[in-house]
Amino acid sequence: MQLSAKHHEYWSRNLRTTAVLLAIWFVVTYVIGYFARSIDFNFFGWPFYFWVGAQGALVIYVLLIGYYARYMNRLDREYGVEEEEEA
């Protein structure tokens, strides 16, 4: 089956967004987590490295998931591939 130009554009936008969100996830999980001890300042009354490990990363993950879900729903509607809602 040959994909149309519209399908290629849809998957290109999908993969680009996924790559950006995965890069953000990587930075939050590994880069900030690794260097957080050396970034020593208080954040909301707690040491920054503790806040990142205990709550900050989780907040970012939830925001990434929410953004991806909204973006993909909008993209699906734009390209006419949205799922039908069950009543």
N, CA, C and O atoms as CSV, one atom per row, in Angstrom:
chain,resi,resn,atom,element,x,y,z
A,1,MET,N,N,0.840,-1.184,0.000
A,1,MET,CA,C,0.000,0.000,0.000
A,1,MET,C,C,0.886,1.249,0.000
A,1,MET,O,O,1.780,1.391,0.835
A,2,GLN,N,N,0.630,2.125,-0.924
A,2,GLN,CA,C,1.391,3.362,-1.064
A,2,GLN,C,C,0.760,4.451,-0.191
A,2,GLN,O,O,-0.450,4.669,-0.241
A,3,LEU,N,N,1.584,5.127,0.605
A,3,LEU,CA,C,1.087,6.214,1.438
A,3,LEU,C,C,1.057,7.508,0.635
A,3,LEU,O,O,1.946,7.780,-0.172
A,4,SER,N,N,0.022,8.293,0.873
A,4,SER,CA,C,-0.103,9.565,0.174
A,4,SER,C,C,0.793,10.618,0.837
A,4,SER,O,O,1.356,10.398,1.909
A,5,ALA,N,N,0.903,11.743,0.176
A,5,ALA,CA,C,1.693,12.852,0.728
A,5,ALA,C,C,1.095,13.321,2.049
A,5,ALA,O,O,1.819,13.738,2.952
A,6,LYS,N,N,-0.226,13.252,2.157
A,6,LYS,CA,C,-0.906,13.659,3.393
A,6,LYS,C,C,-0.524,12.727,4.546
A,6,LYS,O,O,-0.317,13.184,5.670
A,7,HIS,N,N,-0.430,11.416,4.266
A,7,HIS,CA,C,-0.019,10.467,5.300
A,7,HIS,C,C,1.428,10.731,5.740
A,7,HIS,O,O,1.736,10.693,6.931
A,8,HIS,N,N,2.297,10.993,4.785
A,8,HIS,CA,C,3.696,11.289,5.116
A,8,HIS,C,C,3.809,12.548,5.968
A,8,HIS,O,O,4.590,12.590,6.918
A,9,GLU,N,N,3.035,13.568,5.630
A,9,GLU,CA,C,3.060,14.804,6.411
A,9,GLU,C,C,2.551,14.554,7.828
A,9,GLU,O,O,3.122,15.064,8.792
A,10,TYR,N,N,1.475,13.768,7.960
A,10,TYR,CA,C,0.919,13.435,9.272
A,10,TYR,C,C,1.971,12.728,10.129
A,10,TYR,O,O,2.197,13.114,11.276
A,11,TRP,N,N,2.620,11.688,9.574
A,11,TRP,CA,C,3.604,10.936,10.337
A,11,TRP,C,C,4.860,11.754,10.605
A,11,TRP,O,O,5.497,11.580,11.644
A,12,SER,N,N,5.215,12.621,9.710
A,12,SER,CA,C,6.361,13.488,9.929
A,12,SER,C,C,6.116,14.401,11.126
A,12,SER,O,O,6.980,14.545,11.991
A,13,ARG,N,N,4.943,15.014,11.172
A,13,ARG,CA,C,4.604,15.892,12.298
A,13,ARG,C,C,4.508,15.097,13.593
A,13,ARG,O,O,4.942,15.569,14.643
A,14,ASN,N,N,3.944,13.898,13.529
A,14,ASN,CA,C,3.817,13.039,14.698
A,14,ASN,C,C,5.198,12.659,15.232
A,14,ASN,O,O,5.449,12.772,16.432
A,15,LEU,N,N,6.095,12.208,14.349
A,15,LEU,CA,C,7.427,11.792,14.775
A,15,LEU,C,C,8.259,12.965,15.288
A,15,LEU,O,O,9.014,12.813,16.248
A,16,ARG,N,N,8.130,14.120,14.664
A,16,ARG,CA,C,8.857,15.303,15.119
A,16,ARG,C,C,8.429,15.688,16.534
A,16,ARG,O,O,9.271,15.975,17.385
A,17,THR,N,N,7.121,15.692,16.782
A,17,THR,CA,C,6.613,16.023,18.109
A,17,THR,C,C,7.061,14.984,19.132
A,17,THR,O,O,7.462,15.335,20.242
A,18,THR,N,N,6.993,13.718,18.766
A,18,THR,CA,C,7.428,12.655,19.666
A,18,THR,C,C,8.909,12.791,19.991
A,18,THR,O,O,9.304,12.602,21.142
A,19,ALA,N,N,9.728,13.113,19.010
A,19,ALA,CA,C,11.168,13.270,19.239
A,19,ALA,C,C,11.456,14.432,20.185
A,19,ALA,O,O,12.304,14.313,21.069
A,20,VAL,N,N,10.765,15.545,20.008
A,20,VAL,CA,C,10.970,16.702,20.889
A,20,VAL,C,C,10.558,16.355,22.314
A,20,VAL,O,O,11.278,16.672,23.260
A,21,LEU,N,N,9.405,15.706,22.476
A,21,LEU,CA,C,8.939,15.351,23.815
A,21,LEU,C,C,9.859,14.326,24.470
A,21,LEU,O,O,10.089,14.390,25.678
A,22,LEU,N,N,10.389,13.381,23.690
A,22,LEU,CA,C,11.348,12.420,24.245
A,22,LEU,C,C,12.654,13.101,24.652
A,22,LEU,O,O,13.274,12.717,25.643
A,23,ALA,N,N,13.064,14.095,23.899
A,23,ALA,CA,C,14.267,14.848,24.264
A,23,ALA,C,C,14.052,15.590,25.585
A,23,ALA,O,O,14.940,15.614,26.436
A,24,ILE,N,N,12.884,16.189,25.754
A,24,ILE,CA,C,12.559,16.861,27.021
A,24,ILE,C,C,12.548,15.840,28.154
A,24,ILE,O,O,13.096,16.094,29.226
A,25,TRP,N,N,11.922,14.681,27.919
A,25,TRP,CA,C,11.888,13.622,28.930
A,25,TRP,C,C,13.309,13.214,29.322
A,25,TRP,O,O,13.602,13.074,30.509
A,26,PHE,N,N,14.193,13.022,28.341
A,26,PHE,CA,C,15.567,12.629,28.608
A,26,PHE,C,C,16.281,13.669,29.460
A,26,PHE,O,O,16.959,13.327,30.429
A,27,VAL,N,N,16.129,14.937,29.099
A,27,VAL,CA,C,16.784,16.010,29.855
A,27,VAL,C,C,16.289,16.034,31.292
A,27,VAL,O,O,17.088,16.129,32.224
A,28,VAL,N,N,14.973,15.949,31.478
A,28,VAL,CA,C,14.408,15.985,32.829
A,28,VAL,C,C,14.846,14.767,33.634
A,28,VAL,O,O,15.182,14.891,34.812
A,29,THR,N,N,14.846,13.599,33.013
A,29,THR,CA,C,15.149,12.372,33.733
A,29,THR,C,C,16.627,12.213,34.037
A,29,THR,O,O,16.989,11.900,35.171
A,30,TYR,N,N,17.485,12.421,33.059
A,30,TYR,CA,C,18.900,12.110,33.223
A,30,TYR,C,C,19.784,13.328,33.425
A,30,TYR,O,O,20.614,13.342,34.334
A,31,VAL,N,N,19.624,14.336,32.606
A,31,VAL,CA,C,20.538,15.476,32.666
A,31,VAL,C,C,20.312,16.291,33.931
A,31,VAL,O,O,21.252,16.515,34.694
A,32,ILE,N,N,19.096,16.734,34.165
A,32,ILE,CA,C,18.820,17.518,35.367
A,32,ILE,C,C,19.021,16.668,36.614
A,32,ILE,O,O,19.580,17.138,37.605
A,33,GLY,N,N,18.567,15.416,36.567
A,33,GLY,CA,C,18.760,14.535,37.713
A,33,GLY,C,C,20.219,14.314,38.042
A,33,GLY,O,O,20.586,14.255,39.216
A,34,TYR,N,N,21.058,14.192,37.029
A,34,TYR,CA,C,22.481,13.958,37.236
A,34,TYR,C,C,23.185,15.186,37.800
A,34,TYR,O,O,24.022,15.072,38.695
A,35,PHE,N,N,22.849,16.344,37.281
A,35,PHE,CA,C,23.520,17.567,37.695
A,35,PHE,C,C,22.806,18.324,38.807
A,35,PHE,O,O,23.275,19.384,39.220
A,36,ALA,N,N,21.700,17.815,39.295
A,36,ALA,CA,C,20.895,18.557,40.267
A,36,ALA,C,C,21.639,18.814,41.568
A,36,ALA,O,O,21.467,19.880,42.161
A,37,ARG,N,N,22.459,17.877,42.035
A,37,ARG,CA,C,23.193,18.096,43.293
A,37,ARG,C,C,24.151,19.278,43.197
A,37,ARG,O,O,24.378,19.981,44.181
A,38,SER,N,N,24.703,19.489,42.028
A,38,SER,CA,C,25.628,20.619,41.875
A,38,SER,C,C,24.884,21.942,41.716
A,38,SER,O,O,25.478,23.008,41.881
A,39,ILE,N,N,23.605,21.886,41.402
A,39,ILE,CA,C,22.769,23.093,41.319
A,39,ILE,C,C,22.092,23.242,42.676
A,39,ILE,O,O,20.921,22.898,42.837
A,40,ASP,N,N,22.829,23.751,43.640
A,40,ASP,CA,C,22.365,23.763,45.024
A,40,ASP,C,C,21.754,25.112,45.392
A,40,ASP,O,O,22.466,26.071,45.689
A,41,PHE,N,N,20.432,25.169,45.368
A,41,PHE,CA,C,19.705,26.330,45.865
A,41,PHE,C,C,18.337,25.854,46.342
A,41,PHE,O,O,17.879,24.773,45.972
A,42,ASN,N,N,17.700,26.665,47.158
A,42,ASN,CA,C,16.383,26.285,47.674
A,42,ASN,C,C,15.300,26.618,46.667
A,42,ASN,O,O,15.300,27.684,46.052
A,43,PHE,N,N,14.383,25.685,46.515
A,43,PHE,CA,C,13.269,25.826,45.584
A,43,PHE,C,C,12.008,25.429,46.333
A,43,PHE,O,O,11.842,24.261,46.686
A,44,PHE,N,N,11.114,26.383,46.581
A,44,PHE,CA,C,9.915,26.173,47.393
A,44,PHE,C,C,10.262,25.612,48.769
A,44,PHE,O,O,9.540,24.774,49.309
A,45,GLY,N,N,11.370,26.081,49.327
A,45,GLY,CA,C,11.757,25.689,50.670
A,45,GLY,C,C,12.527,24.384,50.776
A,45,GLY,O,O,12.873,23.969,51.882
A,46,TRP,N,N,12.802,23.734,49.672
A,46,TRP,CA,C,13.537,22.468,49.669
A,46,TRP,C,C,14.761,22.614,48.784
A,46,TRP,O,O,14.790,23.461,47.891
A,47,PRO,N,N,15.781,21.782,49.029
A,47,PRO,CA,C,16.917,21.790,48.094
A,47,PRO,C,C,16.443,21.407,46.694
A,47,PRO,O,O,15.588,20.533,46.546
A,48,PHE,N,N,16.984,22.045,45.684
A,48,PHE,CA,C,16.531,21.828,44.313
A,48,PHE,C,C,16.632,20.373,43.887
A,48,PHE,O,O,15.707,19.851,43.265
A,49,TYR,N,N,17.740,19.703,44.209
A,49,TYR,CA,C,17.897,18.308,43.795
A,49,TYR,C,C,16.839,17.413,44.411
A,49,TYR,O,O,16.393,16.461,43.770
A,50,PHE,N,N,16.423,17.695,45.647
A,50,PHE,CA,C,15.357,16.907,46.268
A,50,PHE,C,C,14.033,17.153,45.552
A,50,PHE,O,O,13.286,16.214,45.276
A,51,TRP,N,N,13.744,18.425,45.252
A,51,TRP,CA,C,12.484,18.764,44.603
A,51,TRP,C,C,12.386,18.127,43.226
A,51,TRP,O,O,11.326,17.622,42.855
A,52,VAL,N,N,13.476,18.143,42.460
A,52,VAL,CA,C,13.472,17.539,41.128
A,52,VAL,C,C,13.194,16.047,41.232
A,52,VAL,O,O,12.382,15.511,40.478
A,53,GLY,N,N,13.864,15.377,42.159
A,53,GLY,CA,C,13.692,13.941,42.296
A,53,GLY,C,C,12.339,13.548,42.847
A,53,GLY,O,O,11.772,12.541,42.424
A,54,ALA,N,N,11.813,14.312,43.774
A,54,ALA,CA,C,10.577,13.928,44.448
A,54,ALA,C,C,9.324,14.362,43.691
A,54,ALA,O,O,8.352,13.609,43.625
A,55,GLN,N,N,9.336,15.558,43.122
A,55,GLN,CA,C,8.099,16.046,42.527
A,55,GLN,C,C,8.256,16.715,41.172
A,55,GLN,O,O,7.380,16.582,40.317
A,56,GLY,N,N,9.318,17.409,40.964
A,56,GLY,CA,C,9.478,18.192,39.741
A,56,GLY,C,C,9.405,17.368,38.480
A,56,GLY,O,O,8.714,17.739,37.531
A,57,ALA,N,N,10.116,16.243,38.459
A,57,ALA,CA,C,10.105,15.399,37.268
A,57,ALA,C,C,8.710,14.843,37.012
A,57,ALA,O,O,8.277,14.767,35.862
A,58,LEU,N,N,8.010,14.457,38.060
A,58,LEU,CA,C,6.656,13.908,37.883
A,58,LEU,C,C,5.707,14.942,37.293
A,58,LEU,O,O,4.869,14.615,36.453
A,59,VAL,N,N,5.839,16.179,37.731
A,59,VAL,CA,C,4.995,17.250,37.187
A,59,VAL,C,C,5.285,17.424,35.694
A,59,VAL,O,O,4.358,17.568,34.897
A,60,ILE,N,N,6.549,17.412,35.319
A,60,ILE,CA,C,6.915,17.556,33.916
A,60,ILE,C,C,6.371,16.399,33.093
A,60,ILE,O,O,5.879,16.611,31.984
A,61,TYR,N,N,6.449,15.172,33.619
A,61,TYR,CA,C,5.935,14.002,32.892
A,61,TYR,C,C,4.443,14.128,32.630
A,61,TYR,O,O,3.978,13.845,31.526
A,62,VAL,N,N,3.694,14.549,33.638
A,62,VAL,CA,C,2.243,14.713,33.467
A,62,VAL,C,C,1.954,15.795,32.431
A,62,VAL,O,O,1.049,15.638,31.612
A,63,LEU,N,N,2.715,16.891,32.458
A,63,LEU,CA,C,2.530,17.952,31.464
A,63,LEU,C,C,2.856,17.455,30.057
A,63,LEU,O,O,2.156,17.800,29.105
A,64,LEU,N,N,3.905,16.653,29.915
A,64,LEU,CA,C,4.252,16.096,28.608
A,64,LEU,C,C,3.146,15.189,28.081
A,64,LEU,O,O,2.794,15.261,26.904
A,65,ILE,N,N,2.602,14.343,28.936
A,65,ILE,CA,C,1.519,13.440,28.528
A,65,ILE,C,C,0.287,14.227,28.120
A,65,ILE,O,O,-0.330,13.932,27.097
A,66,GLY,N,N,-0.074,15.228,28.915
A,66,GLY,CA,C,-1.238,16.054,28.595
A,66,GLY,C,C,-1.071,16.796,27.285
A,66,GLY,O,O,-1.999,16.862,26.479
A,67,TYR,N,N,0.123,17.359,27.068
A,67,TYR,CA,C,0.381,18.069,25.815
A,67,TYR,C,C,0.295,17.119,24.624
A,67,TYR,O,O,-0.319,17.445,23.607
A,68,TYR,N,N,0.911,15.943,24.751
A,68,TYR,CA,C,0.908,14.988,23.642
A,68,TYR,C,C,-0.519,14.543,23.303
A,68,TYR,O,O,-0.874,14.450,22.128
A,69,ALA,N,N,-1.324,14.274,24.308
A,69,ALA,CA,C,-2.707,13.841,24.066
A,69,ALA,C,C,-3.502,14.935,23.354
A,69,ALA,O,O,-4.208,14.654,22.385
A,70,ARG,N,N,-3.393,16.178,23.824
A,70,ARG,CA,C,-4.120,17.270,23.179
A,70,ARG,C,C,-3.618,17.514,21.763
A,70,ARG,O,O,-4.413,17.704,20.842
A,71,TYR,N,N,-2.300,17.508,21.587
A,71,TYR,CA,C,-1.717,17.744,20.267
A,71,TYR,C,C,-2.150,16.668,19.278
A,71,TYR,O,O,-2.530,16.983,18.150
A,72,MET,N,N,-2.096,15.411,19.683
A,72,MET,CA,C,-2.449,14.323,18.773
A,72,MET,C,C,-3.944,14.333,18.454
A,72,MET,O,O,-4.325,14.030,17.323
A,73,ASN,N,N,-4.790,14.669,19.413
A,73,ASN,CA,C,-6.222,14.783,19.114
A,73,ASN,C,C,-6.466,15.872,18.074
A,73,ASN,O,O,-7.251,15.687,17.143
A,74,ARG,N,N,-5.791,17.005,18.237
A,74,ARG,CA,C,-5.940,18.099,17.265
A,74,ARG,C,C,-5.384,17.688,15.897
A,74,ARG,O,O,-5.997,17.974,14.868
A,75,LEU,N,N,-4.234,17.024,15.881
A,75,LEU,CA,C,-3.639,16.581,14.627
A,75,LEU,C,C,-4.520,15.537,13.941
A,75,LEU,O,O,-4.694,15.575,12.723
A,76,ASP,N,N,-5.073,14.611,14.715
A,76,ASP,CA,C,-5.974,13.607,14.145
A,76,ASP,C,C,-7.198,14.255,13.505
A,76,ASP,O,O,-7.614,13.854,12.418
A,77,ARG,N,N,-7.775,15.252,14.170
A,77,ARG,CA,C,-8.935,15.951,13.593
A,77,ARG,C,C,-8.540,16.693,12.321
A,77,ARG,O,O,-9.286,16.703,11.342
A,78,GLU,N,N,-7.363,17.312,12.342
A,78,GLU,CA,C,-6.894,18.072,11.179
A,78,GLU,C,C,-6.726,17.174,9.954
A,78,GLU,O,O,-7.007,17.601,8.834
A,79,TYR,N,N,-6.274,15.944,10.154
A,79,TYR,CA,C,-6.034,15.026,9.046
A,79,TYR,C,C,-7.167,14.018,8.842
A,79,TYR,O,O,-7.069,13.136,7.989
A,80,GLY,N,N,-8.243,14.150,9.625
A,80,GLY,CA,C,-9.409,13.308,9.435
A,80,GLY,C,C,-9.218,11.854,9.838
A,80,GLY,O,O,-9.842,10.970,9.250
A,81,VAL,N,N,-8.375,11.587,10.818
A,81,VAL,CA,C,-8.140,10.219,11.252
A,81,VAL,C,C,-8.522,10.017,12.719
A,81,VAL,O,O,-8.073,9.064,13.356
A,82,GLU,N,N,-9.353,10.918,13.251
A,82,GLU,CA,C,-9.720,10.820,14.662
A,82,GLU,C,C,-10.600,9.595,14.903
A,82,GLU,O,O,-11.304,9.127,14.008
A,83,GLU,N,N,-10.541,9.091,16.129
A,83,GLU,CA,C,-11.362,7.968,16.506
A,83,GLU,C,C,-12.775,8.443,16.814
A,83,GLU,O,O,-12.980,9.552,17.305
A,84,GLU,N,N,-13.736,7.589,16.518
A,84,GLU,CA,C,-15.111,7.944,16.847
A,84,GLU,C,C,-15.339,7.720,18.332
A,84,GLU,O,O,-14.874,6.734,18.903
A,85,GLU,N,N,-16.057,8.644,18.947
A,85,GLU,CA,C,-16.348,8.512,20.366
A,85,GLU,C,C,-17.558,7.604,20.556
A,85,GLU,O,O,-18.529,7.654,19.801
A,86,GLU,N,N,-17.462,6.771,21.593
A,86,GLU,CA,C,-18.572,5.884,21.905
A,86,GLU,C,C,-19.555,6.614,22.812
A,86,GLU,O,O,-19.155,7.376,23.692
A,87,ALA,N,N,-20.839,6.375,22.589
A,87,ALA,CA,C,-21.868,7.036,23.381
A,87,ALA,C,C,-22.134,6.327,24.674
A,87,ALA,O,O,-22.979,6.765,25.455
